Amino acid sequence: MLIEELQDFTYEAYRKFLKLLKQRYKIVPFCEVSKKEDSFLILRHDVDASLDAALKLAKMENSLGVRATYFVLFSHKLYNLLQKDDLNVLRKIAEFGHEIGLHYDVAAHEAYGRDLKKTLENEIILLEHLLDKRISSIACHNVSIMSGEDPFRNARNYINVYDPELCKNYVSDSCRAWYLEHLAQLLAFKYEKVQLLIHPFLWTEDVCERDSVLERFFQKVEDKNRAYLHDWLELWHRSPKVKKYDELAKK
């Protein structure tokens, strides 16, 4: 497989990528990692934008017999785990056998003005209740631009993705900008143990420029918001109370 194919970020390229990796690696979610093993590839997904995009990859991986860990945020502007539709999508991802982990945002936690450890544990407990599954893995959001240290880097009760033994070799598609040397090493099977981070919303059906990916995505967000607007207008217009008020107000 050529690096150029993966630079297109298409679903077909991702499918070929997984098939190739399966030839050499035992692909595992974080909850099944054993540091004693001689070789493994941890497949990680940070859901930084779209649960629907995550579901597409989850289905594909399931069809190939691959399991990954999907990390989700509570402090997100574009999806809401407490909203029925989004929660149902997350549950579908879990039903495919994938691990669900907590993607925690330290900046958001600090803004709450509460004890950070207690905030993390409360989010984990809530996620466990929503999914009826134990949460054992955690990942810091935007760790590369944090102003300080990750307070949960050495958390004892959970698997932190930035454990030095789990990210010594690390390949990521962040911002659709591979470290090409790392990617080449992975494609050549040079790593015995490696963590691969894939962001679901960066991948598309067809070849698409980086900026266009964001434009398409936010167009979907805008369309969804317009649908919400329509629902609100319909609710108001059908309300007997509103109709009666308008009739009286006109007199």
C-alpha positions, 0 to 999 in steps of 0.5 A: 500500500502506498502512502499516497493512498492514505493521504487521500483519507478515503474510506477505501484507503482506510479499509486497505490500511486495516487489512494490511495492518491485520497481516502483521499486528494483533489489533486491540482496543486499550482495554485488552492491551497487555504490556507483556506481549511482544507485539500489538497495535492499539487502534484509537479514535478520538471523536472530536467532531461527529458521532455519525462519522465514528459510526461509519468507521465502527461498522467498517472495522466490525466487518473486518473483525477489528475492534478499537477504542472510541473516546468521547467528550461530554464537554462538546459543542457539536454532539451531546451524549445526553441527547437521545439520538447521539446516545443511540449512535454511541450505543451502536458503536459499543454494540459492534464490540468496540471499547468506549473511553472517556475523552476529557477536556482539562480546560473545561474541567478547570472552568467548572471550578470543582475538584478535577479528580472528582469531575473526571470520576463523575464523568466516568460514572455517568458514561458507565451508567449511560452505556451499562459498561465499565469505562477503563480507558481515558484520553486527554483532549488537545494535549498538544496545546495544553498550557500545563501538565495533564493531571491524570497522566499517571492515573492509577485506576484507568488506562491513560493513552499517554502512558509512555509504554503505550505511546512510545511509537505513535502514529496519528492522522491529526488535522489530516497531516501525517508525520510521514516518516512515522507512517512509512515506518508503520507501513513497513512494519518497523514497529513491534508495538504501536498506537494508531490514532485515527479521527473519524470525521477526517475520512470521506467517501471520495477524495476531498481537500482538507478545508472542504472536509470542514466545510462539508461537515459544518454544512451538515451541522447547519442543515441539522440546525435548520431542521431543529428550527423547523421543528420549533416553528411547527411546535409554535404554530400548532400550539392552541395557546399561541393561536389563542394568544395571537387572536386576542392580541390582534383585537 
